Amino acid sequence: MKDDFKSLSPEEIKKEIVSSSEEVRKARFQYGVTRSLENTKTIRDHKKRIARALTTLREKELSAQGKLKQIAPKAGSVAKATKPSKGKKK
């Protein structure tokens, strides 16, 4: 499940980053020292959550400065790459 950080304020996003970092630290300790971590995927999930939050935070900073470029999706289908012919050159 992807988190929706776009609706949060920058301060709330920073709190989420700190809490997820703490969860990663706890999970790494459980995995490395006590060997009591049942699901090692939680480390990866929290790291991805941190990355999403940092990306959203950076997007908000750039949009506040007016430096974020919005890329509009292209209408229609995607152009196909053409392969060079294998025959003789003319």
MMTF fields as JSON, N, C-alpha, C and O atoms, coordinates in Angstrom:
{
  "mmtfVersion": "1.0.0",
  "mmtfProducer": "UNKNOWN",
  "numBonds": 359,
  "numAtoms": 360,
  "numGroups": 90,
  "numChains": 1,
  "numModels": 1,
  "chainsPerModel": [1],
  "groupsPerChain": [90],
  "chainIdList": ["A"],
  "bondAtomList": [4, 2, 8, 6, 12, 10, 16, 14, 20, 18, 24, 22, 28, 26, 32, 30, 36, 34, 40, 38, 44, 42, 48, 46, 52, 50, 56, 54, 60, 58, 64, 62, 68, 66, 72, 70, 76, 74, 80, 78, 84, 82, 88, 86, 92, 90, 96, 94, 100, 98, 104, 102, 108, 106, 112, 110, 116, 114, 120, 118, 124, 122, 128, 126, 132, 130, 136, 134, 140, 138, 144, 142, 148, 146, 152, 150, 156, 154, 160, 158, 164, 162, 168, 166, 172, 170, 176, 174, 180, 178, 184, 182, 188, 186, 192, 190, 196, 194, 200, 198, 204, 202, 208, 206, 212, 210, 216, 214, 220, 218, 224, 222, 228, 226, 232, 230, 236, 234, 240, 238, 244, 242, 248, 246, 252, 250, 256, 254, 260, 258, 264, 262, 268, 266, 272, 270, 276, 274, 280, 278, 284, 282, 288, 286, 292, 290, 296, 294, 300, 298, 304, 302, 308, 306, 312, 310, 316, 314, 320, 318, 324, 322, 328, 326, 332, 330, 336, 334, 340, 338, 344, 342, 348, 346, 352, 350, 356, 354],
  "bondOrderList": [1, 1, 1, 1, 1, 1, 1, 1, 1, 1, 1, 1, 1, 1, 1, 1, 1, 1, 1, 1, 1, 1, 1, 1, 1, 1, 1, 1, 1, 1, 1, 1, 1, 1, 1, 1, 1, 1, 1, 1, 1, 1, 1, 1, 1, 1, 1, 1, 1, 1, 1, 1, 1, 1, 1, 1, 1, 1, 1, 1, 1, 1, 1, 1, 1, 1, 1, 1, 1, 1, 1, 1, 1, 1, 1, 1, 1, 1, 1, 1, 1, 1, 1, 1, 1, 1, 1, 1, 1],
  "groupList": [{"groupName": "MET", "atomNameList": ["N", "CA", "C", "O"], "elementList": ["N", "C", "C", "O"], "formalChargeList": [0, 0, 0, 0], "bondAtomList": [1, 0, 2, 1, 3, 2], "bondOrderList": [1, 1, 2], "singleLetterCode": "M", "chemCompType": "L-PEPTIDE LINKING"}, {"groupName": "LYS", "atomNameList": ["N", "CA", "C", "O"], "elementList": ["N", "C", "C", "O"], "formalChargeList": [0, 0, 0, 0], "bondAtomList": [1, 0, 2, 1, 3, 2], "bondOrderList": [1, 1, 2], "singleLetterCode": "K", "chemCompType": "L-PEPTIDE LINKING"}, {"groupName": "ASP", "atomNameList": ["N", "CA", "C", "O"], "elementList": ["N", "C", "C", "O"], "formalChargeList": [0, 0, 0, 0], "bondAtomList": [1, 0, 2, 1, 3, 2], "bondOrderList": [1, 1, 2], "singleLetterCode": "D", "chemCompType": "L-PEPTIDE LINKING"}, {"groupName": "PHE", "atomNameList": ["N", "CA", "C", "O"], "elementList": ["N", "C", "C", "O"], "formalChargeList": [0, 0, 0, 0], "bondAtomList": [1, 0, 2, 1, 3, 2], "bondOrderList": [1, 1, 2], "singleLetterCode": "F", "chemCompType": "L-PEPTIDE LINKING"}, {"groupName": "SER", "atomNameList": ["N", "CA", "C", "O"], "elementList": ["N", "C", "C", "O"], "formalChargeList": [0, 0, 0, 0], "bondAtomList": [1, 0, 2, 1, 3, 2], "bondOrderList": [1, 1, 2], "singleLetterCode": "S", "chemCompType": "L-PEPTIDE LINKING"}, {"groupName": "LEU", "atomNameList": ["N", "CA", "C", "O"], "elementList": ["N", "C", "C", "O"], "formalChargeList": [0, 0, 0, 0], "bondAtomList": [1, 0, 2, 1, 3, 2], "bondOrderList": [1, 1, 2], "singleLetterCode": "L", "chemCompType": "L-PEPTIDE LINKING"}, {"groupName": "PRO", "atomNameList": ["N", "CA", "C", "O"], "elementList": ["N", "C", "C", "O"], "formalChargeList": [0, 0, 0, 0], "bondAtomList": [1, 0, 2, 1, 3, 2], "bondOrderList": [1, 1, 2], "singleLetterCode": "P", "chemCompType": "L-PEPTIDE LINKING"}, {"groupName": "GLU", "atomNameList": ["N", "CA", "C", "O"], "elementList": ["N", "C", "C", "O"], "formalChargeList": [0, 0, 0, 0], "bondAtomList": [1, 0, 2, 1, 3, 2], "bondOrderList": [1, 1, 2], "singleLetterCode": "E", "chemCompType": "L-PEPTIDE LINKING"}, {"groupName": "ILE", "atomNameList": ["N", "CA", "C", "O"], "elementList": ["N", "C", "C", "O"], "formalChargeList": [0, 0, 0, 0], "bondAtomList": [1, 0, 2, 1, 3, 2], "bondOrderList": [1, 1, 2], "singleLetterCode": "I", "chemCompType": "L-PEPTIDE LINKING"}, {"groupName": "VAL", "atomNameList": ["N", "CA", "C", "O"], "elementList": ["N", "C", "C", "O"], "formalChargeList": [0, 0, 0, 0], "bondAtomList": [1, 0, 2, 1, 3, 2], "bondOrderList": [1, 1, 2], "singleLetterCode": "V", "chemCompType": "L-PEPTIDE LINKING"}, {"groupName": "ARG", "atomNameList": ["N", "CA", "C", "O"], "elementList": ["N", "C", "C", "O"], "formalChargeList": [0, 0, 0, 0], "bondAtomList": [1, 0, 2, 1, 3, 2], "bondOrderList": [1, 1, 2], "singleLetterCode": "R", "chemCompType": "L-PEPTIDE LINKING"}, {"groupName": "ALA", "atomNameList": ["N", "CA", "C", "O"], "elementList": ["N", "C", "C", "O"], "formalChargeList": [0, 0, 0, 0], "bondAtomList": [1, 0, 2, 1, 3, 2], "bondOrderList": [1, 1, 2], "singleLetterCode": "A", "chemCompType": "L-PEPTIDE LINKING"}, {"groupName": "GLN", "atomNameList": ["N", "CA", "C", "O"], "elementList": ["N", "C", "C", "O"], "formalChargeList": [0, 0, 0, 0], "bondAtomList": [1, 0, 2, 1, 3, 2], "bondOrderList": [1, 1, 2], "singleLetterCode": "Q", "chemCompType": "L-PEPTIDE LINKING"}, {"groupName": "TYR", "atomNameList": ["N", "CA", "C", "O"], "elementList": ["N", "C", "C", "O"], "formalChargeList": [0, 0, 0, 0], "bondAtomList": [1, 0, 2, 1, 3, 2], "bondOrderList": [1, 1, 2], "singleLetterCode": "Y", "chemCompType": "L-PEPTIDE LINKING"}, {"groupName": "GLY", "atomNameList": ["N", "CA", "C", "O"], "elementList": ["N", "C", "C", "O"], "formalChargeList": [0, 0, 0, 0], "bondAtomList": [1, 0, 2, 1, 3, 2], "bondOrderList": [1, 1, 2], "singleLetterCode": "G", "chemCompType": "PEPTIDE LINKING"}, {"groupName": "THR", "atomNameList": ["N", "CA", "C", "O"], "elementList": ["N", "C", "C", "O"], "formalChargeList": [0, 0, 0, 0], "bondAtomList": [1, 0, 2, 1, 3, 2], "bondOrderList": [1, 1, 2], "singleLetterCode": "T", "chemCompType": "L-PEPTIDE LINKING"}, {"groupName": "ASN", "atomNameList": ["N", "CA", "C", "O"], "elementList": ["N", "C", "C", "O"], "formalChargeList": [0, 0, 0, 0], "bondAtomList": [1, 0, 2, 1, 3, 2], "bondOrderList": [1, 1, 2], "singleLetterCode": "N", "chemCompType": "L-PEPTIDE LINKING"}, {"groupName": "HIS", "atomNameList": ["N", "CA", "C", "O"], "elementList": ["N", "C", "C", "O"], "formalChargeList": [0, 0, 0, 0], "bondAtomList": [1, 0, 2, 1, 3, 2], "bondOrderList": [1, 1, 2], "singleLetterCode": "H", "chemCompType": "L-PEPTIDE LINKING"}],
  "groupTypeList": [0, 1, 2, 2, 3, 1, 4, 5, 4, 6, 7, 7, 8, 1, 1, 7, 8, 9, 4, 4, 4, 7, 7, 9, 10, 1, 11, 10, 3, 12, 13, 14, 9, 15, 10, 4, 5, 7, 16, 15, 1, 15, 8, 10, 2, 17, 1, 1, 10, 8, 11, 10, 11, 5, 15, 15, 5, 10, 7, 1, 7, 5, 4, 11, 12, 14, 1, 5, 1, 12, 8, 11, 6, 1, 11, 14, 4, 9, 11, 1, 11, 15, 1, 6, 4, 1, 14, 1, 1, 1],
  "groupIdList": [1, 2, 3, 4, 5, 6, 7, 8, 9, 10, 11, 12, 13, 14, 15, 16, 17, 18, 19, 20, 21, 22, 23, 24, 25, 26, 27, 28, 29, 30, 31, 32, 33, 34, 35, 36, 37, 38, 39, 40, 41, 42, 43, 44, 45, 46, 47, 48, 49, 50, 51, 52, 53, 54, 55, 56, 57, 58, 59, 60, 61, 62, 63, 64, 65, 66, 67, 68, 69, 70, 71, 72, 73, 74, 75, 76, 77, 78, 79, 80, 81, 82, 83, 84, 85, 86, 87, 88, 89, 90],
  "secStructList": [7, 7, 7, 7, 7, 6, 6, 1, 7, 2, 2, 2, 2, 2, 2, 2, 2, 2, 2, 2, 2, 2, 2, 2, 2, 2, 2, 2, 2, 0, 0, 0, 0, 0, 7, 7, 7, 1, 7, 6, 2, 2, 2, 2, 2, 2, 2, 2, 2, 2, 2, 2, 2, 2, 2, 2, 2, 2, 2, 2, 2, 2, 2, 2, 2, 6, 7, 7, 7, 7, 7, 7, 7, 7, 1, 1, 7, 7, 7, 7, 7, 7, 7, 7, 7, 7, 1, 7, 7, 7],
  "xCoordList": [0.838, 0.0, 0.89, 1.725, 0.714, 1.497, 0.861, -0.362, 1.706, 1.235, 0.999, 1.701, 0.0, -0.298, 0.276, -0.371, 1.491, 2.156, 1.82, 2.129, 1.197, 0.927, -0.058, -0.037, -0.912, -1.896, -1.348, -2.012, -0.152, 0.433, 1.282, 1.778, 1.439, 2.305, 3.76, 4.018, 4.712, 6.128, 6.546, 7.373, 5.994, 6.33, 5.836, 6.533, 4.64, 4.088, 4.898, 5.111, 5.352, 6.168, 7.483, 7.943, 8.085, 9.336, 9.135, 10.017, 7.98, 7.679, 7.552, 7.999, 6.942, 6.811, 8.188, 8.437, 9.069, 10.419, 11.153, 11.805, 11.046, 11.713, 11.158, 11.921, 9.842, 9.248, 9.61, 9.867, 9.633, 10.015, 11.489, 11.864, 12.325, 13.745, 13.948, 14.804, 13.162, 13.225, 12.773, 13.35, 11.752, 11.284, 12.347, 12.534, 13.045, 14.118, 15.222, 15.74, 15.577, 16.621, 16.233, 17.051, 14.989, 14.518, 14.513, 14.919, 14.045, 13.972, 15.369, 15.586, 16.306, 17.68, 18.299, 19.043, 17.987, 18.492, 17.909, 18.622, 16.6, 15.958, 16.528, 16.709, 16.81, 17.321, 18.784, 19.159, 19.598, 21.024, 21.464, 22.353, 20.867, 21.356, 20.523, 21.057, 19.232, 18.4, 17.845, 17.364, 17.918, 17.386, 15.914, 15.47, 15.174, 13.764, 12.819, 11.606, 13.346, 12.505, 11.885, 12.593, 10.556, 9.863, 9.777, 9.921, 9.543, 9.364, 10.42, 10.309, 11.423, 12.497, 12.054, 12.763, 10.922, 10.428, 10.052, 9.966, 9.83, 9.462, 10.57, 10.29, 11.826, 12.945, 12.857, 12.959, 12.67, 12.571, 11.355, 11.444, 10.225, 9.013, 9.191, 8.759, 9.819, 10.031, 11.033, 10.894, 12.041, 13.004, 12.334, 12.635, 11.442, 10.708, 9.768, 9.583, 9.178, 8.292, 9.074, 8.58, 10.298, 11.153, 11.473, 11.421, 11.8, 12.14, 10.953, 11.125, 9.752, 8.563, 8.329, 7.999, 8.502, 8.294, 9.316, 8.965, 10.579, 11.613, 11.365, 11.608, 10.886, 10.579, 9.448, 9.532, 8.404, 7.276, 7.694, 7.264, 8.526, 9.015, 9.822, 9.664, 10.679, 11.478, 10.593, 10.84, 9.569, 8.643, 7.945, 7.767, 7.546, 6.883, 7.83, 7.421, 9.094, 10.074, 10.291, 10.337, 10.424, 10.653, 9.439, 9.59, 8.247, 7.047, 6.85, 6.319, 7.272, 7.183, 8.148, 7.861, 9.282, 10.259, 9.921, 10.507, 8.987, 8.614, 9.561, 9.566, 10.363, 11.353, 10.907, 11.605, 9.777, 9.327, 8.61, 7.65, 9.08, 8.458, 7.442, 7.76, 6.237, 5.199, 5.265, 5.22, 5.372, 5.446, 4.062, 3.489, 3.53, 2.2, 2.288, 3.208, 1.344, 1.355, 1.015, 0.19, 1.661, 1.43, 0.115, -0.233, -0.601, -1.853, -1.557, -0.582, -2.381, -2.205, -1.302, -1.032, -0.843, -0.027, 1.454, 1.862, 2.226, 3.668, 4.284, 3.91, 5.223, 5.875, 6.759, 7.46, 6.718, 7.524, 8.885, 9.002, 9.894, 11.24, 11.343, 10.878, 11.949, 12.085, 13.42, 14.426, 13.431, 14.65, 15.269, 14.559, 16.584, 17.217, 17.009, 16.929, 16.927, 16.711, 17.978, 19.09, 17.798, 18.921, 19.422, 20.399, 18.762, 19.146, 20.328, 20.958, 20.605, 21.72, 21.367, 20.21, 22.435, 22.255, 22.131, 22.843, 21.251, 21.04, 21.622, 21.547],
  "yCoordList": [-1.168, 0.0, 1.24, 1.407, 2.096, 3.312, 4.379, 4.488, 5.147, 6.197, 7.466, 7.743, 8.236, 9.487, 10.625, 11.11, 11.047, 12.102, 13.477, 14.489, 13.538, 14.816, 15.66, 16.886, 15.03, 15.779, 16.24, 17.004, 15.787, 16.151, 17.414, 17.741, 18.115, 19.288, 18.825, 17.676, 19.698, 19.313, 18.864, 17.963, 19.472, 19.069, 17.657, 16.875, 17.335, 15.988, 14.952, 13.838, 15.33, 14.412, 14.137, 12.996, 15.171, 14.982, 14.075, 13.282, 14.184, 13.302, 11.853, 10.932, 11.662, 10.312, 9.737, 8.55, 10.57, 10.115, 9.677, 8.634, 10.474, 10.143, 8.853, 8.003, 8.696, 7.482, 6.244, 5.182, 6.371, 5.233, 4.894, 3.722, 5.906, 5.656, 4.909, 4.03, 5.265, 4.569, 3.11, 2.213, 2.884, 1.516, 0.689, -0.489, 1.306, 0.598, 0.234, -0.882, 1.176, 0.919, -0.229, -1.104, -0.229, -1.304, -2.657, -3.674, -2.647, -3.891, -4.444, -5.654, -3.563, -4.015, -4.602, -5.581, -3.997, -4.516, -5.896, -6.817, -6.03, -7.335, -8.379, -9.532, -7.995, -8.952, -9.312, -10.483, -8.321, -8.553, -9.098, -9.948, -8.633, -8.989, -10.095, -11.125, -9.88, -10.842, -11.956, -12.973, -11.752, -12.747, -13.075, -14.209, -12.062, -12.293, -11.643, -11.652, -11.084, -10.452, -11.537, -12.319, -11.575, -12.622, -12.294, -13.178, -11.019, -10.645, -9.597, -8.439, -9.994, -9.074, -8.055, -7.079, -8.263, -7.324, -5.981, -4.978, -5.948, -4.69, -3.649, -2.454, -4.095, -3.163, -2.498, -1.277, -3.301, -2.781, -1.866, -0.821, -2.253, -1.442, -0.07, 0.94, -0.034, 1.246, 2.114, 3.337, 1.495, 2.264, 2.868, 4.0, 2.129, 2.655, 3.774, 4.754, 3.617, 4.653, 5.945, 7.035, 5.818, 6.985, 7.652, 8.876, 6.858, 7.399, 8.127, 9.198, 7.568, 8.24, 9.569, 10.572, 9.569, 10.786, 11.856, 13.028, 11.462, 12.418, 12.985, 14.166, 12.149, 12.6, 13.618, 14.656, 13.33, 14.244, 15.555, 16.629, 15.466, 16.663, 17.534, 18.755, 16.914, 17.659, 18.283, 19.413, 17.566, 18.108, 19.346, 20.328, 19.307, 20.45, 21.642, 22.783, 21.382, 22.461, 23.108, 24.333, 22.286, 22.819, 23.559, 24.58, 23.072, 23.75, 25.084, 26.029, 25.171, 26.431, 27.458, 28.655, 27.002, 27.895, 28.184, 29.077, 27.437, 27.616, 26.948, 27.275, 26.022, 25.357, 23.989, 23.374, 23.498, 22.164, 22.242, 22.996, 21.457, 21.419, 20.298, 19.152, 20.619, 19.611, 19.049, 19.798, 17.754, 17.083, 16.58, 15.759, 17.074, 16.678, 15.351, 15.147, 14.438, 13.16, 13.392, 14.241, 12.627, 12.756, 12.093, 11.033, 12.724, 12.16, 11.114, 11.232, 10.114, 9.087, 7.967, 7.818, 7.191, 6.033, 6.393, 7.453, 5.502, 5.67, 5.285, 4.271, 6.087, 5.821, 4.583, 4.407, 3.737, 2.525, 2.815, 3.6, 2.184, 2.325, 1.441, 0.301, 1.975, 1.2, 0.483, 1.034, -0.731, -1.523, -1.292, -1.151, -1.255, -1.121, -2.409, -3.507, -2.239, -3.406, -4.262, -3.751, -5.546, -6.463, -6.722, -7.447, -6.136, -6.372, -5.515, -4.833, -5.58, -4.812, -3.33, -2.926, -2.539, -1.095, -0.661, -1.168, 0.251, 0.714, 2.06, 2.622],
  "zCoordList": [0.0, 0.0, 0.0, 0.889, -0.981, -1.062, -0.182, -0.088, 0.446, 1.329, 0.531, -0.442, 0.954, 0.286, 1.12, 2.048, 0.786, 1.523, 0.955, 1.584, -0.214, -0.851, -0.054, -0.153, 0.728, 1.501, 2.857, 3.558, 3.234, 4.521, 4.394, 3.316, 5.517, 5.549, 5.634, 5.993, 5.31, 5.391, 6.798, 6.933, 7.829, 9.195, 9.497, 10.144, 9.028, 9.235, 8.465, 8.943, 7.265, 6.463, 7.186, 7.225, 7.756, 8.497, 9.705, 10.035, 10.369, 11.502, 11.037, 11.72, 9.877, 9.315, 8.97, 9.18, 8.447, 8.115, 9.376, 9.391, 10.426, 11.683, 12.266, 12.726, 12.252, 12.831, 12.011, 12.578, 10.688, 9.843, 10.019, 9.991, 10.2, 10.44, 11.755, 11.855, 12.749, 14.039, 13.893, 14.509, 13.085, 12.843, 12.122, 12.429, 11.163, 10.464, 11.449, 11.426, 12.311, 13.302, 14.225, 14.508, 14.694, 15.576, 14.858, 15.42, 13.603, 12.846, 12.56, 12.624, 12.247, 12.007, 13.274, 13.218, 14.405, 15.668, 15.938, 16.337, 15.717, 15.932, 14.994, 15.387, 13.768, 12.799, 13.075, 13.004, 13.385, 13.51, 14.85, 14.904, 15.932, 17.258, 17.891, 18.304, 17.966, 18.691, 17.81, 18.309, 16.475, 15.518, 15.793, 15.609, 16.236, 16.548, 15.539, 15.747, 14.458, 13.451, 12.579, 11.944, 12.555, 11.8, 10.31, 9.465, 9.995, 8.595, 8.226, 8.627, 7.479, 7.121, 6.077, 5.829, 5.479, 4.467, 5.087, 4.377, 6.392, 7.036, 6.904, 6.808, 6.898, 6.732, 5.359, 5.247, 4.329, 2.97, 2.815, 2.17, 3.401, 3.3, 3.945, 3.389, 5.103, 5.776, 5.023, 4.995, 4.413, 3.631, 2.396, 2.018, 1.777, 0.628, 1.057, 0.335, 2.238, 2.769, 3.005, 2.721, 3.526, 3.75, 2.412, 2.3, 1.413, 0.096, -0.52, -1.101, -0.405, -0.926, -0.209, -0.841, 1.103, 1.882, 1.512, 1.376, 1.348, 0.97, -0.431, -0.678, -1.336, -2.685, -2.662, -3.318, -1.919, -1.823, -1.166, -1.586, -0.141, 0.541, -0.423, -0.438, -1.223, -2.198, -3.274, -3.695, -3.722, -4.71, -4.163, -4.883, -2.885, -2.274, -2.167, -2.383, -1.836, -1.751, -3.116, -3.227, -4.149, -5.489, -6.021, -6.691, -5.74, -6.221, -5.497, -6.08, -4.232, -3.504, -4.089, -4.078, -4.596, -5.215, -6.674, -7.286, -7.225, -8.626, -9.584, -10.771, -9.107, -9.953, -10.438, -11.244, -9.98, -10.364, -11.697, -11.853, -12.661, -13.973, -14.004, -13.684, -14.382, -14.519, -15.928, -16.904, -16.031, -17.325, -17.673, -16.956, -18.774, -19.207, -19.939, -20.73, -19.691, -20.418, -21.884, -22.222, -22.738, -24.167, -24.546, -24.026, -25.449, -25.93, -26.992, -27.735, -27.061, -28.077, -27.619, -26.428, -28.56, -28.222, -28.209, -28.685, -27.664, -27.575, -28.912, -29.502, -29.39, -30.669, -30.547, -29.551, -31.559, -31.558, -32.17, -33.111, -31.636, -32.189, -33.43, -33.433, -34.469, -35.706, -35.701, -35.254, -36.193, -36.285, -37.663, -38.658, -37.705, -39.026, -39.838, -39.287, -41.14, -41.992, -42.044, -41.908, -42.24, -42.265, -43.686, -43.879, -44.668, -46.056, -46.475, -45.667, -47.777, -48.333, -48.294, -48.407, -48.127, -48.166, -49.617, -50.484, -49.876, -51.251, -51.433, -52.525]
}
